């Protein structure tokens, strides 16, 4: 069985949640930003193609921190951040005459999502360290 450990099953669940969030964001882009030059199909391609690296790399960051491999965590954090920002960068580069509210909403969601992800990751890490159980992380 490929995903035998709890760590791998949790990482797979995290990856699934990342993909579901991508679909929700794509629907929002199609609804509100397609009139401003943001192509929903291209957004879907950018978002889904960055979701896999984001899900895998963010799980590796948590796993590396749990294992005390801080340099590895930083190394995994770089592609995590790049994958996290890629869909928003697409919106801002493809959009034409976007309303100022778009910048506020997209930037606000990105900021809130980043804070939530960091806090959730830290909570999982602290809980896992206290329990002596490794958090999720594929390809460990």
Backbone as a printed PyTorch tensor [residue, N CA C, xyz], in Angstrom:
tensor([[[  0.8480,  -1.1880,   0.0000],
         [  0.0000,   0.0000,   0.0000],
         [  0.8850,   1.2390,   0.0000]],

        [[  0.6000,   2.1750,  -0.8960],
         [  1.4350,   3.3500,  -1.0810],
         [  1.3940,   4.3040,   0.1120]],

        [[  0.2040,   4.5330,   0.6860],
         [  0.0570,   5.4860,   1.7750],
         [ -0.2450,   4.7430,   3.0700]],

        [[  0.7570,   4.0540,   3.5790],
         [  0.5610,   3.2330,   4.7700],
         [  0.5400,   4.0400,   6.0560]],

        [[  1.4180,   4.9960,   6.1560],
         [  1.5530,   5.7000,   7.4280],
         [  0.4720,   6.7680,   7.5940]],

        [[  0.2180,   7.0930,   8.8280],
         [ -0.7320,   8.1580,   9.1530],
         [ -0.2390,   9.4680,   8.5530]],

        [[  1.0420,   9.6470,   8.5920],
         [  1.6640,  10.8550,   8.0560],
         [  1.3370,  11.0060,   6.5670]],

        [[  1.4530,   9.9410,   5.8070],
         [  1.1610,   9.9960,   4.3790],
         [ -0.3330,  10.1750,   4.1080]],

        [[ -1.1750,   9.5390,   4.9050],
         [ -2.6270,   9.6960,   4.7150],
         [ -3.0570,  11.1360,   5.0090]],

        [[ -2.4920,  11.7290,   6.0460],
         [ -2.8160,  13.1220,   6.3620],
         [ -2.3200,  14.0540,   5.2600]],

        [[ -1.1460,  13.7780,   4.7260],
         [ -0.6150,  14.6020,   3.6330],
         [ -1.5200,  14.4950,   2.4100]],

        [[ -2.0280,  13.3100,   2.1330],
         [ -2.9300,  13.1160,   1.0030],
         [ -4.2460,  13.8760,   1.2320]],

        [[ -4.7490,  13.8500,   2.4590],
         [ -5.9650,  14.5970,   2.7810],
         [ -5.7240,  16.0980,   2.6100]],

        [[ -4.5580,  16.5730,   3.0390],
         [ -4.2070,  17.9820,   2.8820],
         [ -4.1740,  18.3450,   1.3940]],

        [[ -3.5830,  17.4890,   0.5940],
         [ -3.5090,  17.7200,  -0.8390],
         [ -4.9150,  17.7990,  -1.4430]],

        [[ -5.8060,  16.9380,  -0.9880],
         [ -7.1970,  16.9830,  -1.4440],
         [ -7.8690,  18.2880,  -1.0720]],

        [[ -7.6340,  18.7640,   0.1420],
         [ -8.2180,  20.0370,   0.5830],
         [ -7.6870,  21.1970,  -0.2580]],

        [[ -6.4210,  21.1510,  -0.6060],
         [ -5.8280,  22.1950,  -1.4460],
         [ -6.5100,  22.2120,  -2.8140]],

        [[ -6.7660,  21.0460,  -3.3920],
         [ -7.4320,  20.9770,  -4.6970],
         [ -8.8760,  21.4760,  -4.6190]],

        [[ -9.5790,  21.1440,  -3.5490],
         [-10.9560,  21.6270,  -3.3920],
         [-10.9670,  23.1540,  -3.3150]],

        [[-10.0440,  23.7210,  -2.5590],
         [ -9.9400,  25.1730,  -2.4440],
         [ -9.6450,  25.7920,  -3.8170]],

        [[ -8.8460,  25.1180,  -4.6260],
         [ -8.5490,  25.6070,  -5.9760],
         [ -9.8090,  25.7010,  -6.8170]],

        [[-10.6580,  24.7050,  -6.7280],
         [-11.9010,  24.7110,  -7.5000],
         [-12.8050,  25.8610,  -7.0490]],

        [[-12.8720,  26.0980,  -5.7460],
         [-13.6830,  27.2040,  -5.2200],
         [-13.1530,  28.5360,  -5.7530]],

        [[-11.8390,  28.7080,  -5.7230],
         [-11.2430,  29.9550,  -6.2110],
         [-11.4750,  30.1300,  -7.7070]],

        [[-11.3950,  29.0540,  -8.4570],
         [-11.6280,  29.1290,  -9.9100],
         [-13.0560,  29.5590, -10.2090]],

        [[-14.0000,  29.0610,  -9.4470],
         [-15.3980,  29.4740,  -9.6390],
         [-15.5620,  30.9600,  -9.3440]],

        [[-14.8860,  31.4400,  -8.3300],
         [-14.9580,  32.8680,  -8.0020],
         [-14.3460,  33.7190,  -9.1130]],

        [[-13.2250,  33.2860,  -9.6480],
         [-12.5890,  34.0220, -10.7460],
         [-13.5080,  34.0420, -11.9650]],

        [[-14.0980,  32.9030, -12.2990],
         [-14.9970,  32.8490, -13.4520],
         [-16.1930,  33.7760, -13.2640]],

        [[-16.6770,  33.8640, -12.0450],
         [-17.8530,  34.6830, -11.7590],
         [-17.5390,  36.1750, -11.7610]],

        [[-16.4420,  36.5720, -11.1130],
         [-16.2140,  37.9970, -10.8820],
         [-15.0960,  38.6450, -11.7020]],

        [[-14.1740,  37.8740, -12.2470],
         [-13.0280,  38.5160, -12.9030],
         [-12.9010,  38.2390, -14.3940]],

        [[-13.7550,  37.4060, -14.9430],
         [-13.6300,  37.0860, -16.3720],
         [-13.8810,  38.3110, -17.2540]],

        [[-14.6560,  39.2670, -16.7980],
         [-14.9170,  40.4860, -17.5720],
         [-13.7380,  41.4530, -17.5660]],

        [[-12.7270,  41.1610, -16.7790],
         [-11.5690,  42.0530, -16.6590],
         [-10.3090,  41.4410, -17.2610]],

        [[-10.4680,  40.4720, -18.1390],
         [ -9.3200,  39.9040, -18.8320],
         [ -8.6920,  38.6970, -18.1690]],

        [[ -9.2260,  38.2780, -17.0430],
         [ -8.6920,  37.0890, -16.3690],
         [ -9.4340,  35.8860, -16.9470]],

        [[ -8.7140,  35.0730, -17.6920],
         [ -9.3050,  33.9040, -18.3510],
         [ -9.4790,  32.7900, -17.3120]],

        [[-10.7200,  32.3940, -17.0400],
         [-10.9500,  31.3580, -16.0290],
         [-10.2470,  30.0350, -16.3380]],

        [[-10.1530,  29.6800, -17.6120],
         [ -9.4810,  28.4330, -17.9730],
         [ -7.9890,  28.5020, -17.6630]],

        [[ -7.3660,  29.6220, -18.0240],
         [ -5.9400,  29.7710, -17.7070],
         [ -5.7240,  29.8580, -16.1980]],

        [[ -6.6380,  30.5290, -15.5110],
         [ -6.5330,  30.5820, -14.0610],
         [ -6.6120,  29.1740, -13.4760]],

        [[ -7.5380,  28.3670, -13.9930],
         [ -7.6710,  26.9860, -13.5300],
         [ -6.3590,  26.2220, -13.7510]],

        [[ -5.7660,  26.4030, -14.9240],
         [ -4.4950,  25.7310, -15.2290],
         [ -3.4110,  26.1680, -14.2450]],

        [[ -3.2800,  27.4790, -14.0280],
         [ -2.2590,  27.9970, -13.1090],
         [ -2.5370,  27.5120, -11.6870]],

        [[ -3.7840,  27.6240, -11.2660],
         [ -4.1260,  27.2580,  -9.8870],
         [ -3.9220,  25.7660,  -9.6330]],

        [[ -4.4540,  24.9310, -10.5100],
         [ -4.3070,  23.4900, -10.2940],
         [ -2.8640,  23.0230, -10.4460]],

        [[ -2.1320,  23.6270, -11.3810],
         [ -0.7320,  23.2090, -11.5440],
         [  0.1410,  23.6880, -10.3950]],

        [[ -0.2740,  24.7150,  -9.6940],
         [  0.4950,  25.1470,  -8.5230],
         [ -0.0050,  24.4810,  -7.2400]],

        [[ -1.1920,  23.8910,  -7.2740],
         [ -1.7470,  23.2530,  -6.0700],
         [ -0.9610,  22.0190,  -5.6490]],

        [[ -0.5740,  21.2020,  -6.6180],
         [  0.1880,  20.0010,  -6.2880],
         [  1.5260,  20.3580,  -5.6320]],

        [[  2.3240,  21.2430,  -6.2370],
         [  3.5750,  21.6210,  -5.5640],
         [  3.3260,  22.2750,  -4.1970]],

        [[  2.2850,  23.1180,  -4.1050],
         [  1.9850,  23.7550,  -2.8260],
         [  1.6480,  22.7150,  -1.7620]],

        [[  0.7590,  21.7960,  -2.1010],
         [  0.3630,  20.7720,  -1.1280],
         [  1.5280,  19.8980,  -0.7050]],

        [[  2.3220,  19.4530,  -1.6610],
         [  3.4690,  18.5920,  -1.3390],
         [  4.5410,  19.3470,  -0.5640]],

        [[  4.8630,  20.5410,  -1.0320],
         [  5.9520,  21.2950,  -0.3990],
         [  5.5770,  21.7730,   0.9970]],

        [[  4.3350,  22.2160,   1.1860],
         [  3.9390,  22.6750,   2.5200],
         [  3.9350,  21.5140,   3.5140]],

        [[  3.5500,  20.3280,   3.0590],
         [  3.6210,  19.1480,   3.9390],
         [  5.0780,  18.8390,   4.2880]],

        [[  5.9850,  19.0460,   3.3340],
         [  7.4080,  18.8080,   3.5950],
         [  7.9660,  19.8100,   4.5940]],

        [[  7.4950,  21.0520,   4.5290],
         [  7.9470,  22.0620,   5.4960],
         [  7.6150,  21.6010,   6.9120]],

        [[  6.3720,  21.1770,   7.1280],
         [  5.9490,  20.7330,   8.4580],
         [  6.7460,  19.5010,   8.8900]],

        [[  6.8980,  18.5440,   7.9830],
         [  7.6670,  17.3420,   8.3110],
         [  9.1100,  17.6620,   8.6530]],

        [[  9.7300,  18.5630,   7.9040],
         [ 11.1250,  18.9410,   8.1760],
         [ 11.2450,  19.6610,   9.5180]],

        [[ 10.2880,  20.5310,   9.8240],
         [ 10.3250,  21.2150,  11.1190],
         [ 10.1630,  20.2140,  12.2650]],

        [[  9.2560,  19.2590,  12.0870],
         [  9.0610,  18.2340,  13.1150],
         [ 10.3430,  17.4510,  13.3600]],

        [[ 11.0390,  17.1460,  12.2630],
         [ 12.2730,  16.3650,  12.3710],
         [ 13.4680,  17.1920,  12.8020]],

        [[ 13.2770,  18.5090,  12.9740],
         [ 14.3800,  19.3710,  13.3870],
         [ 15.3220,  19.7260,  12.2480]],

        [[ 14.8940,  19.5470,  11.0180],
         [ 15.7200,  19.8670,   9.8460],
         [ 15.3260,  21.2550,   9.3400]],

        [[ 15.8500,  22.2780,  10.0100],
         [ 15.4330,  23.6480,   9.7300],
         [ 15.8850,  24.1310,   8.3490]],

        [[ 17.0650,  23.7430,   7.9080],
         [ 17.5140,  24.1470,   6.5660],
         [ 16.6220,  23.5230,   5.4940]],

        [[ 16.2510,  22.2780,   5.7020],
         [ 15.3490,  21.6230,   4.7470],
         [ 13.9900,  22.3150,   4.7490]],

        [[ 13.5220,  22.7430,   5.9270],
         [ 12.2370,  23.4460,   6.0090],
         [ 12.2840,  24.7440,   5.2190]],

        [[ 13.3750,  25.4730,   5.3420],
         [ 13.5180,  26.7200,   4.5880],
         [ 13.5820,  26.4220,   3.0880]],

        [[ 14.3120,  25.3740,   2.7250],
         [ 14.4130,  25.0010,   1.3120],
         [ 13.0440,  24.6350,   0.7370]],

        [[ 12.2180,  23.9400,   1.5150],
         [ 10.8710,  23.5860,   1.0570],
         [  9.9390,  24.7880,   1.1070]],

        [[ 10.2280,  25.7700,   1.9570],
         [  9.3620,  26.9460,   2.0750],
         [  9.4040,  27.8090,   0.8130]],

        [[ 10.5480,  27.8490,   0.1390],
         [ 10.6680,  28.6820,  -1.0660],
         [  9.6760,  28.2450,  -2.1540]],

        [[  9.6640,  26.9590,  -2.5580],
         [  8.6540,  26.5810,  -3.5640],
         [  7.2260,  26.6230,  -3.0120]],

        [[  7.0630,  26.4700,  -1.7050],
         [  5.7260,  26.5760,  -1.1110],
         [  5.1670,  27.9760,  -1.3300]],

        [[  5.9740,  28.9830,  -1.0300],
         [  5.5330,  30.3720,  -1.1920],
         [  5.2930,  30.6930,  -2.6720]],

        [[  6.1900,  30.2350,  -3.5350],
         [  6.0260,  30.4930,  -4.9730],
         [  4.7310,  29.8710,  -5.4920]],

        [[  4.4590,  28.6460,  -5.0980],
         [  3.2360,  27.9730,  -5.5430],
         [  1.9930,  28.6360,  -4.9470]],

        [[  2.1100,  29.1120,  -3.7230],
         [  0.9950,  29.7880,  -3.0610],
         [  0.6360,  31.0880,  -3.7910]],

        [[  1.6350,  31.8150,  -4.2370],
         [  1.4050,  33.1180,  -4.8550],
         [  1.1020,  33.0640,  -6.3490]],

        [[  1.4420,  31.9830,  -7.0230],
         [  1.3090,  31.9050,  -8.4770],
         [ -0.0910,  32.2640,  -8.9980]],

        [[ -1.1700,  31.7230,  -8.4360],
         [ -2.4890,  32.0780,  -8.9640],
         [ -2.8250,  33.5690,  -8.8000]],

        [[ -2.4130,  34.1590,  -7.6940],
         [ -2.6910,  35.5770,  -7.4680],
         [ -1.8550,  36.4480,  -8.3990]],

        [[ -0.6230,  36.0360,  -8.6530],
         [  0.2190,  36.7600,  -9.6010],
         [ -0.4340,  36.7230, -10.9850]],

        [[ -0.9950,  35.5790, -11.3540],
         [ -1.6870,  35.4850, -12.6390],
         [ -2.8500,  36.4820, -12.6970]],

        [[ -3.6320,  36.5600, -11.6520],
         [ -4.7700,  37.4920, -11.6370],
         [ -4.2890,  38.9180, -11.8870]],

        [[ -3.2440,  39.3230, -11.1770],
         [ -2.7870,  40.7070, -11.2770],
         [ -2.0790,  41.0060, -12.5990]],

        [[ -1.4530,  40.0050, -13.2060],
         [ -0.7820,  40.2570, -14.4860],
         [ -1.7470,  40.1370, -15.6680]],

        [[ -2.7220,  39.2800, -15.5810],
         [ -3.6640,  39.0960, -16.6920],
         [ -4.8160,  40.0930, -16.6460]],

        [[ -5.1650,  40.5310, -15.4480],
         [ -6.3050,  41.4330, -15.3060],
         [ -6.0470,  42.7910, -15.9200]],

        [[ -7.0750,  43.3400, -16.5300],
         [ -6.9970,  44.6580, -17.1560],
         [ -8.0050,  45.5720, -16.4810]],

        [[ -7.5140,  46.6670, -15.9570],
         [ -8.3670,  47.6430, -15.2830],
         [ -9.1920,  46.9870, -14.1750]],

        [[ -8.5100,  46.1860, -13.3690],
         [ -9.2020,  45.5350, -12.2500],
         [ -9.6950,  46.5910, -11.2600]],

        [[-10.8710,  46.3910, -10.7210],
         [-11.3500,  47.3170,  -9.6820],
         [-10.4340,  47.2550,  -8.4570]],

        [[-10.3020,  48.3590,  -7.7670],
         [ -9.4200,  48.3860,  -6.5980],
         [ -9.8360,  47.3530,  -5.5690]],

        [[-11.1340,  47.0460,  -5.5270],
         [-11.6280,  46.0540,  -4.5730],
         [-11.0340,  44.6670,  -4.8390]],

        [[-10.6970,  44.3770,  -6.0960],
         [-10.0710,  43.0980,  -6.4360],
         [ -8.7370,  42.9480,  -5.7050]],

        [[ -7.9450,  44.0130,  -5.7090],
         [ -6.6520,  43.9790,  -5.0300],
         [ -6.8280,  43.7690,  -3.5280]],

        [[ -7.8250,  44.4270,  -2.9690],
         [ -8.0960,  44.2890,  -1.5400],
         [ -8.5460,  42.8700,  -1.2100]],

        [[ -9.4960,  42.3540,  -2.0080],
         [-10.0430,  41.0140,  -1.7280],
         [ -8.9980,  39.9310,  -1.9510]],

        [[ -8.3270,  39.9500,  -3.1010],
         [ -7.3310,  38.9170,  -3.3990],
         [ -6.1650,  39.0110,  -2.4210]],

        [[ -5.6780,  40.2280,  -2.1890],
         [ -4.5950,  40.4050,  -1.2200],
         [ -5.0150,  40.0170,   0.1860]],

        [[ -6.2460,  40.3700,   0.5470],
         [ -6.7580,  40.0090,   1.8780],
         [ -6.8900,  38.5060,   2.0430]],

        [[ -7.4600,  37.8470,   1.0260],
         [ -7.5700,  36.3880,   1.0900],
         [ -6.1920,  35.7330,   1.1610]],

        [[ -5.2560,  36.2260,   0.3690],
         [ -3.9020,  35.6670,   0.3910],
         [ -3.2750,  35.8500,   1.7720]],

        [[ -3.4360,  37.0350,   2.3340],
         [ -2.8820,  37.2890,   3.6710],
         [ -3.5230,  36.4270,   4.7390]],

        [[ -4.8380,  36.3460,   4.7220],
         [ -5.5450,  35.5290,   5.7150],
         [ -5.1930,  34.0560,   5.5300]],

        [[ -5.1760,  33.5980,   4.2830],
         [ -4.8340,  32.1940,   4.0270],
         [ -3.4140,  31.8780,   4.4920]],

        [[ -2.4960,  32.8010,   4.2880],
         [ -1.1180,  32.5820,   4.7350],
         [ -1.0460,  32.4940,   6.2540]],

        [[ -1.7270,  33.3950,   6.9390],
         [ -1.7310,  33.3720,   8.4020],
         [ -2.3780,  32.0890,   8.9190]],

        [[ -3.5060,  31.7090,   8.3300],
         [ -4.1860,  30.4770,   8.7480],
         [ -3.2880,  29.2630,   8.5120]],

        [[ -2.6350,  29.2180,   7.3570],
         [ -1.7600,  28.0820,   7.0510],
         [ -0.5920,  27.9950,   8.0200]],

        [[  0.0200,  29.1220,   8.3200],
         [  1.1560,  29.1200,   9.2520],
         [  0.7030,  28.7240,  10.6510]],

        [[ -0.4040,  29.2910,  11.0900],
         [ -0.9050,  28.9450,  12.4360],
         [ -1.3080,  27.4800,  12.5220]],

        [[ -2.0110,  26.9810,  11.4950],
         [ -2.4250,  25.5710,  11.4970],
         [ -1.2040,  24.6630,  11.4610]],

        [[ -0.2370,  25.0150,  10.6490],
         [  0.9950,  24.2280,  10.5940],
         [  1.7190,  24.2200,  11.9220]],

        [[  1.7860,  25.3740,  12.5400],
         [  2.4520,  25.4490,  13.8430],
         [  1.6970,  24.6310,  14.8980]],

        [[  0.3620,  24.7280,  14.8730],
         [ -0.4480,  23.9520,  15.8130],
         [ -0.2340,  22.4600,  15.6240]],

        [[ -0.2270,  22.0200,  14.3540],
         [  0.0020,  20.5930,  14.0650],
         [  1.3840,  20.1700,  14.5220]],

        [[  2.3510,  21.0160,  14.2910],
         [  3.7170,  20.7050,  14.6740],
         [  3.8510,  20.5850,  16.1870]],

        [[  3.3090,  21.5440,  16.9130],
         [  3.3900,  21.5180,  18.3820],
         [  2.6390,  20.3100,  18.9340]],

        [[  1.4480,  20.0440,  18.4040],
         [  0.6680,  18.9000,  18.8730],
         [  1.3890,  17.5910,  18.5770]],

        [[  1.9650,  17.4960,  17.4000],
         [  2.6690,  16.2690,  17.0230],
         [  3.9110,  16.0730,  17.8740]],

        [[  4.6270,  17.1560,  18.1440],
         [  5.8150,  17.0410,  18.9860],
         [  5.4350,  16.6310,  20.4030]],

        [[  4.3420,  17.1830,  20.9150],
         [  3.8960,  16.8290,  22.2650],
         [  3.4820,  15.3610,  22.3410]],

        [[  2.8600,  14.8710,  21.2670],
         [  2.3970,  13.4860,  21.2470],
         [  3.4810,  12.5190,  20.7920]],

        [[  4.5610,  13.0740,  20.2290],
         [  5.6260,  12.2120,  19.7200],
         [  5.2540,  11.5040,  18.4270]],

        [[  4.2670,  12.0720,  17.6980],
         [  3.8110,  11.4970,  16.4360],
         [  4.2200,  12.4390,  15.3280]],

        [[  4.7320,  11.9150,  14.2500],
         [  5.1630,  12.7380,  13.1200],
         [  3.9440,  13.2990,  12.3870]],

        [[  3.9730,  14.6000,  12.0340],
         [  2.8910,  15.1680,  11.2470],
         [  2.9520,  14.6690,   9.8100]],

        [[  1.9600,  15.0580,   9.0290],
         [  1.9190,  14.5870,   7.6380],
         [  3.0640,  15.1510,   6.8300]],

        [[  3.4940,  14.3910,   5.8370],
         [  4.5430,  14.8290,   4.9310],
         [  4.8820,  13.7270,   3.9630]],

        [[  4.4460,  13.8350,   2.7150],
         [  4.7600,  12.8400,   1.7090],
         [  6.2450,  12.8990,   1.3670]],

        [[  6.7570,  11.8130,   0.8600],
         [  8.1340,  11.7320,   0.3660],
         [  9.1520,  12.0290,   1.4510]],

        [[  8.8400,  11.6820,   2.6580],
         [  9.7430,  11.9340,   3.7810],
         [ 10.9230,  10.9950,   3.7270]]])
